[in-house]
Amino acid sequence: MRRRIALLALLLAAVPAAAQTDEVVRAALYLTGADGPEALDDRLVDELESFRNRPLPLNRASRARLLDSGLLTPYQVAALAEYRSLSGDVLSFAELERVDGFGKEAVAALRPFLSLESARRPGEAVRDTLTFRHSALVRATLKDVGAKYRLTAGNLEAAGAWKGRSGTFYGLYRLPKGKILIGDYNVRYGQGLAFWSAFQLAGLTTLDAFSKRANGIAPSWSFNGAGTHRGLAWDYTGRHFQWALFGALDGTVGAHAGWLGRRGQVGITATPARVSLDGKVGIRGVDLFGEAAWGGKTPAGLAGTLFPLGEHWKGALQVRAIPSAYAGKKNGEYGAAVGISYLSDSRAFKASLTVDGALLPKPATDTGRKQAKSTGLLSWTVTENWLLESRLVYRWRNYESNRADVRADATWSRDVWTVKGRLNGVHDGGFGLLGYLEGGWKPPGGFAWIRLTAHATSGWQSRIYVYERDAPGNFTAPAYYGTGFSAMAYAGWKRKVRKTSFKLYLRGSYRWQKEKPGVAGLKLQLQADR
């Protein structure tokens, strides 16, 4: 076993890999701290896609709207509000990098989803001036048809999404310092102990994942309504205080009260079954966060910190105790995680290592499952045209086979051309190997991609998940197992006619597997924004 681990560590250091360049995926990785697109889900991609079509106006949006967008932390919102009150609007992304709480990494990830429209003098009050806009989308595949529509008129906003038997809708009225919402929404407060109705990572694989980014109540406009609540919600966000009430048709009700500051925040969230106190504070580069909760006559807690270790290094710690009696029907969790990262002066070389261990006790027993997971990541921008990365994950569990997963990719790009390759191997009681080669062409007004993939694994247990490009608002990360190959072609075309922007996307695929018949896929999507 030691020889296998050492061999995989050498592969991690020697074999390159490519970073995903899709804007939405890159932003999702930054916001969640996931170690790759395969760890994301389609609901998060849906939420972010709406901001690419209609960027968040940093200089015109109210504090409440900045917070419930989910793109910014309370620290960033408070720092931005103070900066605008003293210096006026932010007029460039280089200027935004100098605002406390942002920096180059945050701005690079969020830039496609933000706008810097400005018509305000220093000291003038901020007004959230939304224009009258439409957004419509129709999607058709060989299996189903879906549609989306959203209308924004001043402080009013209404949207709906439908596909097959699933869908979401909402109506929203923006108050000067808050909103009233009816329909489908997510609720995200604290570190998720009391209430968190949205995507959550399984394990901590990067330092950014140690602390959750809570953004309160946010509307849901996606084809997949799983995990959302349908009902009525209200919130208020002042300069330092935040209040919220929400109730859903499934019987879920709750309230939240919080204090927001430039350097920290404190909040109380309560439902009939649970109550929690959460907080975050930043002091001289050190971030402290935690949440203490009570439910089912049982306490639960989570706490952690992110801190600098010199000029180039950063560390993170987290501990959590969630008894089974608190978790209810689910297993509880007692765990701890530690992480360290390195970033060179030129930002061309990045590396991180995290280790996360947990005991998952079964309800009403003293026995449970044990697991540990370590993740190593390397990224190296060799030249202007070459980007190399590698990823090694080793997972140990006392209730199933251990799993080692090593991935290596390389990306070459120049002008409108991009070429990528991947090699991914796993050992999980069996073996699995997957490789792909893809190329892309992205001239002004359109793009085209083609990918060829081959795989061979010893079965479902050794499956390998792979992110694949898809039309905006879609998310595809299928599992490859058995022996076979696949081919995918994806193209898009964009054109603006007067004030309306039209986007047409076409995706075709074919997947052959030795164990079962081949499967063909076809997707057509038309989108119009005005």
Helices and strands as residue ranges (DSSP letters): H 2-14, H 23-32, G 37-39, H 42-53, E 56-57, H 63-68, H 74-87, H 93-97, H 103-110, G 111-113, E 114-115, E 133-141, E 145-153, E 156-163, E 166-175, E 178-188, G 207-209, E 216-219, E 229-237, E 241-248, E 253-260, E 264-270, E 274-283, E 286-295, E 298-308, E 313-322, H 324-327, E 333-343, E 349-361, E 368-381, E 386-397, E 403-414, E 417-427, E 431-441, E 446-457, G 460-462, E 464-465, E 479-480, E 483-497, E 500-513, E 516-529
